Amino acid sequence: HRFPDHHPHLPWEAFLSRCDLAMPQVYWVKGDPARDLQASWEEYQRRWPHLPYVPIGAAYGEGDWSASPDEITRFLQKARALNLPAVSFWSWQNARNDPDNPFWSGTQLWEAIAAFRWPIEVTPTPVRERPVWVVAPLGLKFRSQPSTDDAYWLDRIVFTPGTQLTALGDPTPPDARTYRWQRVRAPDGREGWVAYGIGDEVYLSDQAPEAREERERPVWVVAPLGLKFRSQPSTHDAFWIDQTVFLPGTQLTALGDPTPADARTYRWQRVRAPDGREGWVAYSIGREVYLSDRPPEAPPVERPKPERTVWVTAPLGLKFRRQPIVSNRYWIDEIVFLPGTKLTALGTPTPKDAQGYRWQRVRAPDGREGWVAYSWGDEVYLSDRRPRTRARVRPPEGPERTVWVTATAGLKLRRQPSTDDTFWIRQIVLPPGTRLTAIGDPTSPDSLGYRWQYVRTAEGRKGWVAYSFGDEVYLSSQPPAPSVIREPAERTETVWSTVWLNLRAAPSTVGRRLWTVADGIPLTVLEDPEKAAAKVGVEGEWLRVRTPSLKEGYVAAWLVQADRPPDTRQPVRQVPPGESPYLFGIHDPYDRGLFAGSGKTGWVLFTEAVGANPRGAGGNRTQYYDWSRAGFGVIARLNFGYESSGTIPDPPLYDAFAATCARWVERSMDPNDPRHGCHIWIIGNEMNNPREWPGNQNGVGGREITPQNYARCFNRVYAAIKAVQPNAIVCPGAVDPYYGPGSDCGRWFREMLAYIVALDGIALHAYTHGTDPDLITSRETFQGAPLSWQYYHFYAYRTFMEMIPGRWRHVPVFITETDQVQPWADVNSGWVRRAYAEVHRWNQTPHHQQIRALLLYRWSRLDRWWIEGKRGVIEDFKAALRRDYRWRR
């Protein structure tokens, strides 16, 4: 179209990002050809200046209008005046002898085109080429489009400081974020874009850096934990070569001198590895030097390693690793040594690393050697003494008898008679009414007052269940009332996963795994209900099902249940102050007049940078209470900081951050009116995305926030906030639902939840990559690993809902950010209505975990996604308000 701004709902960016030139149809029907061409060209120059512009003019007639020879001539004259490379016309058959054209039915239109002189010597201005050199301290990413979006990052290439490029033409004008872009030709001949500068900072120079002779010299690694081998001088693991780590004592060949210190005080050294490969390692950070010109006096491998027996005391166990690094790249076969595991320690623990960890090299019971965490901060995970509480209890022998589960919430099946969930067998819960075979007598009460019973299930699986706690008995020798007996269903249309359950492409344990759902997920049966009922609980049988995220395949019938009570939850009418029964809301304080006359309220989200100084925590009582007393739901996201500061701090500051969050909460409360204000707190934001890591520079580098470290931080914050506001709903930060390079956001999310001790709610984000309302329900997925399982648009929320484990399927979910990835188009397209309708449809589906809020991102003009003043979006939102979209309870 000649005027893209008139059709903002179309996915212009997605389409034109794949185009080499723009050819809009500039048909001036009953208009002025020169004026329309000028306006169209200006619009394309403003939005896509890098694309050659070749307009298509009108050479046809329709109805009571036709282009005229004079108009065609004026169109061509304007094209020449704009120095356009070419033009085209629609169309050959209409420009010559068109009997349907009542004005120009002969060859007049074609003759006007053919007669116009377009001299061959008048060609597009040659692109000026000149050599330039990269001077950005961290180098420049090579991109297919002039955009900071890493979707356009070409093959993860970074041009390091000093790289010579060929600049093609002049830099672009500054964009909305003050970036200027330069089209370049790389040394290998490929063409693309790099950042020319941002603001007053320039990243390319016309002057070649001073030539330096690259001398070679032997060096030895002295970093206590070794050095990662990288393809670029950057801490980003996207440049880590084959996960290679040079251990202390390794000899390398240094090529040239170390680089100057970058923004994070790193100096880098180009080296040749023992196998001849060349790359980069960290030379130093600050005053700490990692390479030496002298060989170590005694190679570490030759030093005797004192051995001693140790036992694991970490409550969640310890991961077995190839290297002493907190990264799942080094996790050996996903082995976790459970509490009480006996290991052989080899040598002494390492000094503390930058994250506060000390590491211990160990020999596992099967003889393999590797690393485990010895401690983190003051918390020690290994003991020289055998823990008393971890002695395994031998299964009893004795008479067998039939018993039934009477515990209201069911009983967990465990490997050992202990409330520690590390002994929970495959997260199996035996519901009330389950028939079991008790083996032997119950144990005596333990230190907590529990008695335990060894049992065998109907499927033959053995384990321990709680027999009683104090005077409350959980097993009975008498069958329960008929209403709770688990009789086989005559028809089964829905089943529930009892464990984390694989969805397979074929009905077999060797069938390709398509997806995995958490325990307690309702699954729609896609086969005859009567036949399905006969399969439930039967070893070797399979059911074809559809998950709530609309993925279809086969699940093991012996790992599902089919006897859940009906879903009788109703739409809420009354909620506590600081909450809303409706889904509607916007990120940032907005004009509450949007709700005028609707009879409804909604949600607002505040985002706060609180730091790690409890004395400086200010709170935000006035705004929180203003919104709460107006009947709105109030959510506050507490961050350590933004951008390079990190959404949470480095590990040494976790305790100070937790204390600061608690102080912020406390100072946001009015002791004379504790019911109002804010009691929903989200800790951090998109922690899996490097743009939120401490020390990052526009998403490059930074100190990784692992799911384990985030959980440790969250656990501290959770406890601190609950101490000052017991009714608080404390939620982990939402993960980036689409971040995949170097990681899997789904796995990150699952691991985070596995390490969190307690939470009160879940925060999610979901977007569409474009403005088309149909993208809300699009099932398009990412095409490659590691995100081939993930939806590319709004349905991403559904996959995350299926990853919430059973123990937290009752907590509220808040979708605190949704948008169209590109800036909001100022048009009432129905996108907003479709988004709210989709979440309402989810909430109305029986047995679905409830989503309490969907917040549009964002109201304020703090970045390019602002909504304020965009009447089209606002009208779309107001139209959604006419619907009764409430969550159920």
Sequence and secondary structure as in RCSB ss.txt:
>XXXX:A:sequence
HRFPDHHPHLPWEAFLSRCDLAMPQVYWVKGDPARDLQASWEEYQRRWPHLPYVPIGAAYGEGDWSASPDEITRF
LQKARALNLPAVSFWSWQNARNDPDNPFWSGTQLWEAIAAFRWPIEVTPTPVRERPVWVVAPLGLKFRSQPSTDD
AYWLDRIVFTPGTQLTALGDPTPPDARTYRWQRVRAPDGREGWVAYGIGDEVYLSDQAPEAREERERPVWVVAPL
GLKFRSQPSTHDAFWIDQTVFLPGTQLTALGDPTPADARTYRWQRVRAPDGREGWVAYSIGREVYLSDRPPEAPP
VERPKPERTVWVTAPLGLKFRRQPIVSNRYWIDEIVFLPGTKLTALGTPTPKDAQGYRWQRVRAPDGREGWVAYS
WGDEVYLSDRRPRTRARVRPPEGPERTVWVTATAGLKLRRQPSTDDTFWIRQIVLPPGTRLTAIGDPTSPDSLGY
RWQYVRTAEGRKGWVAYSFGDEVYLSSQPPAPSVIREPAERTETVWSTVWLNLRAAPSTVGRRLWTVADGIPLTV
LEDPEKAAAKVGVEGEWLRVRTPSLKEGYVAAWLVQADRPPDTRQPVRQVPPGESPYLFGIHDPYDRGLFAGSGK
TGWVLFTEAVGANPRGAGGNRTQYYDWSRAGFGVIARLNFGYESSGTIPDPPLYDAFAATCARWVERSMDPNDPR
HGCHIWIIGNEMNNPREWPGNQNGVGGREITPQNYARCFNRVYAAIKAVQPNAIVCPGAVDPYYGPGSDCGRWFR
EMLAYIVALDGIALHAYTHGTDPDLITSRETFQGAPLSWQYYHFYAYRTFMEMIPGRWRHVPVFITETDQVQPWA
DVNSGWVRRAYAEVHRWNQTPHHQQIRALLLYRWSRLDRWWIEGKRGVIEDFKAALRRDYRWRR
>XXXX:A:secstr
   GGG TTS HHHHHTT SSB  B   TTS HHHHHHHHHHHHHHH TTS B  EEE  EETTEE  HHHHHHH
HHHHHHTT S  EEE HHHHSS TT SS  SSHHHHHHHHS   TT       EEEEEE  TT EEEESSSSS G
GGEEEEEEE TT EEEEES      TTSEEEEEEE TTS EEEEEEEETTEE EESS        EEEEEE  TT
 EEEESSSSS GGGEEEEEEE TT EEEEES      TTSEEEEEEE TTS EEEEEEEETTEE EESS  SS G
GGS   EEEEEE  TT EEEESSSSS GGGEEEEEEE TT EEEEES      TTSEEEEEEE TTS EEEEEEE
ETTEE EESS  GGG       S EEEEEE  TT EEEESSSSS GGGEEEEEEE TT EEEEES      TTSE
EEEEEE TTS EEEEEEEETTEE EESS   GGGS    S  SEEEESSSEEEESSSSTTS EEEEE TT EEEE
 S HHHHHHHTT TT EEEEE TT  EEEEEGGGEE         B     TT  SB EEEES   GGGGTTTT 
  EEEEEEE TT GGG    HHHHHHHHHTT EEEEEEES SGGG SS  GGGHHHHHHHHHHHHHHT  TT TT
SS  EEEE S TTSGGGSTTEETTEE     HHHHHHHHHHHHHHHHHH TT EEEE    TT  TTS HHHHHH
HHHHH    S EEEE   SSS GGGGG   B SSTTSTTSBSSTTHHHHHHTTS GGGTTS EEEEEE  SS   
SS  SHHHHHHHHHHHHHHSTT   EEEEEES SSTTSTT  TT HHHHHHHHHHHTS  B B 
